[in-house]
């Protein structure tokens, strides 16, 4: 009686081996194993990320929950979103008004600085012109004096030469 049991066992083992061989030849078997392996890797990666970044994980979960809740028409998240949107629009309007006022103030300050610079340049130009005119007057005066002195000296030299020729 042992022989038939052993033969039956061997037959079952052969069938199992044949089934495994057929399963390995099927393209879907590799795909299932690949998907299974990828799912385990994704779970391990997510678990590692959650351990390293718990705050980001919680924030992401809350964000996903808010998004899912917003999909439903009467959800409190959607109502809160409408209220927050209205407040954000109001704050944006106030912020833009402040920005425009600041820009105007900057432009006015720049215009005042431009005018002050122009006034200062005008004052410097006037001072340079006044100094140039004074130096010109002084130069004319001194050149006139030098010319007079040269004429006087030439006249005196001429007289001295004439006198010395007369004496000789």
C-alpha positions as CSV (number, residue, x, y, z in Angstrom):
1,X,0.0,0.0,0.0
2,X,2.9,2.3,0.4
3,X,3.7,2.2,-3.3
4,X,0.4,3.7,-4.4
5,X,0.7,6.5,-1.8
6,X,4.2,7.3,-2.9
7,X,3.1,7.3,-6.5
8,X,0.2,9.6,-5.7
9,X,2.5,11.9,-3.9
10,X,5.0,12.0,-6.8
11,X,2.1,12.7,-9.2
12,X,0.9,15.6,-7.0
13,X,4.5,17.0,-6.8
14,X,4.8,16.7,-10.6
15,X,1.5,18.5,-11.1
16,X,2.7,21.3,-8.7
17,X,6.0,21.6,-10.5
18,X,4.2,21.8,-13.9
19,X,1.8,24.4,-12.6
20,X,4.7,26.5,-11.3
21,X,6.5,26.2,-14.6
22,X,3.3,27.3,-16.4
23,X,2.9,30.3,-14.0
24,X,6.4,31.4,-14.6
25,X,5.9,31.3,-18.3
26,X,2.9,33.6,-18.1
27,X,3.6,37.3,-18.6
28,X,1.1,38.3,-15.9
29,X,3.0,36.4,-13.2
30,X,6.1,38.6,-13.6
31,X,3.9,41.7,-13.6
32,X,2.1,40.6,-10.4
33,X,5.4,40.0,-8.7
34,X,6.8,43.3,-10.0
35,X,3.7,45.2,-8.8
36,X,3.8,43.4,-5.5
37,X,7.5,44.3,-5.0
38,X,6.9,47.9,-6.0
39,X,4.0,48.2,-3.5
40,X,6.2,46.9,-0.7
41,X,9.0,49.4,-1.7
42,X,6.5,52.3,-1.8
43,X,5.2,51.4,1.6
44,X,8.7,51.2,3.0
45,X,9.6,54.5,1.4
46,X,6.5,56.2,2.8
47,X,7.1,54.8,6.3
48,X,10.7,56.1,6.2
49,X,9.6,59.5,5.0
50,X,6.9,59.7,7.7
51,X,9.5,58.9,10.4
52,X,12.0,61.5,9.1
53,X,9.4,64.2,8.4
54,X,6.4,63.8,10.8
55,X,5.2,67.4,10.5
56,X,5.2,67.3,6.7
57,X,3.4,64.0,6.8
58,X,0.6,65.4,9.0
59,X,0.4,68.6,7.0
60,X,0.1,66.6,3.8
61,X,-2.6,64.5,5.3
62,X,-4.5,67.5,6.4
63,X,-4.2,69.1,2.9
64,X,-5.5,65.9,1.3
65,X,-8.4,65.8,3.7
66,X,-9.3,69.4,2.9
67,X,-9.1,68.7,-0.8
68,X,-11.4,65.7,-0.5
69,X,-13.8,67.6,1.8
70,X,-13.9,70.4,-0.7
71,X,-15.3,68.0,-3.4
72,X,-18.6,67.8,-1.5
73,X,-21.1,70.6,-2.1
74,X,-22.1,71.3,1.5
75,X,-18.9,70.6,3.3
76,X,-17.6,73.0,5.9
77,X,-14.3,73.2,4.1
78,X,-15.9,74.6,1.0
79,X,-17.8,77.2,3.1
80,X,-14.6,78.1,5.0
81,X,-12.8,78.4,1.6
82,X,-15.4,80.9,0.4
83,X,-15.0,82.9,3.5
84,X,-11.2,82.7,3.4
85,X,-11.2,83.7,-0.3
86,X,-13.3,86.7,0.4
87,X,-11.0,87.8,3.3
88,X,-7.9,87.1,1.1
89,X,-9.4,89.3,-1.7
90,X,-10.0,92.1,0.8
91,X,-6.5,91.8,2.2
92,X,-5.1,91.7,-1.3
93,X,-7.0,95.0,-2.1
94,X,-5.6,96.6,1.1
95,X,-2.1,95.4,0.3
96,X,-2.3,96.8,-3.3
97,X,-3.5,100.1,-1.9
98,X,-0.6,100.2,0.5
99,X,1.8,99.3,-2.3
100,X,0.4,102.1,-4.5
101,X,0.7,104.6,-1.7
102,X,4.2,103.5,-1.0
103,X,5.1,103.8,-4.7
104,X,3.6,107.3,-4.9
105,X,5.6,108.3,-1.8
106,X,8.8,106.9,-3.3
107,X,8.1,108.8,-6.6
108,X,7.5,112.0,-4.7
109,X,10.7,111.6,-2.7
110,X,12.6,110.9,-5.9
111,X,11.1,113.9,-7.5
112,X,12.0,116.1,-4.5
113,X,15.5,114.7,-4.6
114,X,15.7,115.4,-8.4
115,X,14.6,119.0,-7.8
116,X,17.1,119.4,-4.9
117,X,19.9,118.0,-7.1
118,X,18.9,120.4,-9.9
119,X,18.9,123.3,-7.6
120,X,22.3,122.4,-6.2
121,X,23.7,122.0,-9.7
122,X,22.3,125.4,-10.6
123,X,23.9,126.9,-7.5
124,X,27.2,125.3,-8.3
125,X,26.9,126.5,-11.9
126,X,26.2,130.1,-10.7
127,X,29.2,129.9,-8.3
128,X,31.5,128.6,-11.1
129,X,30.2,131.4,-13.5
130,X,30.7,134.1,-10.8
131,X,34.3,132.8,-10.1
132,X,35.1,132.7,-13.8
133,X,33.9,136.3,-14.3
134,X,35.9,137.5,-11.3
135,X,39.0,135.7,-12.5
136,X,38.4,137.2,-16.0
137,X,38.1,140.7,-14.4
138,X,41.3,140.1,-12.4
139,X,43.1,138.8,-15.4
140,X,42.0,141.9,-17.5
141,X,43.0,144.2,-14.7
142,X,46.4,142.5,-14.2
143,X,47.0,142.3,-18.0
144,X,46.1,146.0,-18.2
145,X,48.5,146.8,-15.4
146,X,51.2,144.7,-17.0
147,X,50.6,146.5,-20.3
148,X,50.8,149.9,-18.6
149,X,53.9,148.8,-16.8
150,X,55.4,147.5,-20.0
151,X,54.6,150.8,-21.8
152,X,56.0,152.8,-19.0
153,X,59.1,150.7,-18.8
154,X,59.5,150.8,-22.6
155,X,59.1,154.6,-22.6
156,X,61.6,155.0,-19.7
157,X,64.1,152.7,-21.5
158,X,63.6,154.6,-24.7
159,X,64.2,157.9,-22.9
160,X,67.3,156.5,-21.2
161,X,68.7,155.2,-24.5
162,X,68.0,158.5,-26.2
163,X,69.7,160.5,-23.4
164,X,72.7,158.2,-23.6
165,X,73.0,158.8,-27.4
166,X,72.7,162.5,-26.8
167,X,75.5,162.6,-24.3
168,X,77.8,160.7,-26.5
